C-alpha cells in the first residue's frame, strides 16, 4: 500500500485533537468524561491531576461541561485516513473508505497491474472534506513512498 501526506489541504495553526468523537475509542472517552462529570456534578477542574493530564492530552478541556467539550470536538478538524484505489489506465483515484483518526494501514499486496491501493492521512473538518483532500492530493502529487 502506498501512502502520502496531502499537500492540498488547508494549513492548520495547531494540531488537531487526538480524540476523534466519531471513533469508537473517542466516543467511549467522551462518555467516560460525561459520567465523571455527572458523578462529580461539575467539570473535573484540576482535582485529579493524572486523569486531567490524560484528558487534556487527548483534547478535552476539563474545565468545560461535557456538552461544550463534545461540541468543540465535533467542530474541530481531525485526522482521517482515506483508503482507495488508483486506476493505472486512467490515473483516477477511487475512494473506498474514510476512517476517523490516524488508522495504520498494512497491506501485503501491491494491488496488481491495473490498480494500486493507497492510504492518505489528511486533516479535515469532516469525512467529505477528507475524501476531497485525498482526491486532490492524488491528482496533484506523484511523490509517494511505499510503507509495505
C-alpha positions as CSV (number, residue, x, y, z in Angstrom):
1,X,0.0,0.0,0.0
2,X,1.3,3.5,-0.8
3,X,0.7,6.5,1.5
4,X,1.4,10.2,1.2
5,X,0.8,13.2,3.2
6,X,-1.6,15.6,1.4
7,X,-0.3,18.9,0.3
8,X,-3.6,20.3,-1.0
9,X,-5.3,20.7,2.4
10,X,-5.6,24.0,4.2
11,X,-2.8,24.6,6.8
12,X,-3.7,24.5,10.5
13,X,-2.4,26.7,13.2
14,X,-2.4,23.8,15.7
15,X,-2.5,20.1,15.6
16,X,-6.0,18.5,15.7
17,X,-7.1,16.9,19.0
18,X,-6.1,13.2,19.3
19,X,-9.6,12.4,20.4
20,X,-11.9,11.9,17.5
21,X,-15.6,11.9,18.6
22,X,-16.6,9.6,15.7
23,X,-14.1,6.9,16.5
24,X,-15.3,4.2,18.9
25,X,-12.5,4.9,21.4
26,X,-13.1,8.7,21.2
27,X,-16.8,8.2,21.8
28,X,-16.0,5.9,24.8
29,X,-13.7,8.6,26.3
30,X,-16.3,11.3,25.8
31,X,-18.9,9.0,27.6
32,X,-16.4,8.4,30.4
33,X,-15.8,12.1,30.8
34,X,-19.6,12.7,30.8
35,X,-20.0,10.0,33.5
36,X,-17.2,11.5,35.6
37,X,-18.8,15.0,35.4
38,X,-22.3,13.6,36.3
39,X,-20.8,11.8,39.3
40,X,-19.0,14.9,40.5
41,X,-21.8,17.3,39.5
42,X,-19.3,19.7,37.8
43,X,-16.4,19.6,35.3
44,X,-13.2,18.0,36.7
45,X,-11.1,21.1,37.0
46,X,-7.6,20.3,38.5
47,X,-8.7,17.8,41.2
48,X,-7.3,14.6,39.7
49,X,-4.0,15.6,38.0
50,X,-3.2,12.3,36.3
51,X,-6.8,12.0,34.9
52,X,-6.9,15.7,34.0
53,X,-3.5,15.4,32.3
54,X,-4.7,12.4,30.2
55,X,-8.0,14.0,29.2
56,X,-6.2,17.3,28.3
57,X,-3.7,15.4,26.2
58,X,-6.4,13.8,24.1
59,X,-8.2,17.2,23.6
60,X,-10.7,17.5,26.4
61,X,-10.8,20.8,28.3
62,X,-11.7,19.5,31.8
63,X,-12.9,22.9,32.9
64,X,-15.8,22.7,30.4
65,X,-19.0,20.8,30.8
66,X,-19.4,17.6,28.7
67,X,-21.8,19.1,26.2
68,X,-19.4,22.0,25.5
69,X,-16.5,19.6,25.1
70,X,-18.3,17.4,22.7
71,X,-19.5,20.4,20.6
72,X,-15.9,21.8,20.4
73,X,-14.5,18.4,19.4
74,X,-17.1,17.9,16.7
75,X,-16.4,21.4,15.3
76,X,-12.6,20.8,15.3
77,X,-10.7,19.5,12.3
78,X,-9.4,15.9,12.8
79,X,-7.2,13.3,11.3
80,X,-8.8,11.0,8.8
81,X,-7.3,8.0,6.9
82,X,-8.6,7.8,3.3
83,X,-8.1,4.5,1.6
84,X,-8.7,3.9,-2.1
85,X,-7.6,2.5,-5.4
86,X,-5.7,4.3,-8.3
87,X,-6.5,3.0,-11.7
88,X,-3.3,3.0,-13.8
89,X,-5.1,3.1,-17.1
90,X,-6.9,6.3,-16.4
91,X,-5.0,7.6,-13.3
92,X,-8.3,8.0,-11.5
93,X,-8.4,7.6,-7.7
94,X,-11.4,5.8,-6.3
95,X,-12.0,6.3,-2.5
96,X,-13.0,3.1,-0.8
97,X,-13.2,4.3,2.8
98,X,-12.7,7.4,5.0
99,X,-11.8,6.3,8.5
100,X,-11.8,8.6,11.6
101,X,-8.3,9.0,13.1
102,X,-4.8,8.0,12.1
103,X,-5.5,4.4,11.2
104,X,-2.5,2.2,10.5
105,X,-2.9,0.6,7.0
106,X,-1.0,-2.6,6.4
107,X,-1.1,-4.4,3.1
108,X,0.7,-7.5,1.8
109,X,-0.2,-7.0,-1.9
110,X,0.6,-4.1,-4.3
111,X,-2.8,-4.4,-6.0
112,X,-1.8,-6.0,-9.2
113,X,-1.0,-4.5,-12.6
114,X,-4.2,-2.4,-13.1
115,X,-4.8,-0.9,-9.7
116,X,-2.7,0.3,-6.8
117,X,-4.0,0.7,-3.2
118,X,-3.3,3.9,-1.4
119,X,-3.9,5.3,2.1
120,X,-3.7,9.0,2.8
121,X,-3.7,10.8,6.2
122,X,-5.4,14.1,6.0
123,X,-6.7,16.7,8.4
124,X,-10.2,17.8,7.7
125,X,-13.4,19.2,9.2
126,X,-15.4,16.1,8.1
127,X,-15.2,12.9,6.1
128,X,-16.4,14.6,2.9
129,X,-13.6,17.1,3.1
130,X,-11.1,14.4,3.9
131,X,-12.1,12.5,0.8
132,X,-11.8,15.6,-1.3
133,X,-8.4,16.4,0.0
134,X,-7.2,12.9,-0.7
135,X,-8.5,13.0,-4.2
136,X,-6.9,16.4,-4.9
137,X,-3.6,15.2,-3.4
138,X,-3.7,12.1,-5.5
139,X,-4.3,14.2,-8.6
140,X,-1.6,16.7,-7.8
141,X,1.1,14.7,-6.1
142,X,3.1,11.8,-7.5
143,X,5.8,11.9,-4.8
144,X,4.8,8.9,-2.7
145,X,6.5,6.4,-0.6
146,X,5.8,2.7,-0.1
147,X,5.2,1.7,3.5
148,X,4.8,-2.0,2.9
